[in-house]
Amino acid sequence: MSVSQDSFITDSTTIDCAPLVPEIRLQLATEVTPLWQATADSLEDANIEPPFWAFAWPGGQAPA
C-alpha cells in the first residue's frame, strides 16, 4: 500500500468498536458519504472498488 493510500485510509477512518460486537475494535469510516465520494472521485480511474472495507457490515459482525 502506498503512502497516499495509507494517508487516505487514516484520514478517512478512526479506530472504533463494531456496533454489534463492541469488544472488537476496527478501523472504521467516520462519515459514509464523504469517504464514498472521495473514493469515487479519486480512485475510479485506478479501478479501485468502493470502500466496503471501511464499514462493519452486520453480516460480518454476526459470526464474530
N, C-alpha and C positions, 0 to 999 in steps of 0.2 A: 504494500500500500504506500502510495507516495505521501510526501509531507502535506500537499494540498488536500489529499483525501483525508488524512488524519485530522487536519485542521477543520475541514468541513464537518466531520463526524463530531469532534469535540465541541465545536462551536454550536452545533445544532442539537446536541443531546446533553443529558445530565444523568448521573447515577441516581437511580430511584428504585423503590420497591415495585414489584409487579402487583397490579391491583388485586388479583385473585390469590396470589401466593406471596404475601408480604415478607416472608423470610428469604425470598430470592431478590437480590439486587441486580439490576440490569442497566445498561447504558440506553436510555430511552429518549425519544424526541420530546422536547419541551413544548413545542407547538406544532400541530399537524400541518396546517395549511402553508406556512412559510417554508417548512422543510420540503414538503411535496413540490411546491412551486419552484424552489431553488433547484431541486433535483431535475425537474422537467426542463427548466430553462438552461441550467449549466451543464448537465450531464447527458442530455438527449443525443447530442452529436457523437458522444463516445459509446452510444448504445448500452448505457447502464440502466438497469431495471429501476423501477420506483423503489423508494426506501422502505420496503416491507420490514427490513432488519431493525428499524427504529421503534417498533411498536411491540408491546407484549400482547399478542393476539390471544383471545380466550381459548382457542383450540390448543394452543401450545402450553398454556398455563394449566389446563385441566390435568394432563399427565404428570406435570411437575409436582 
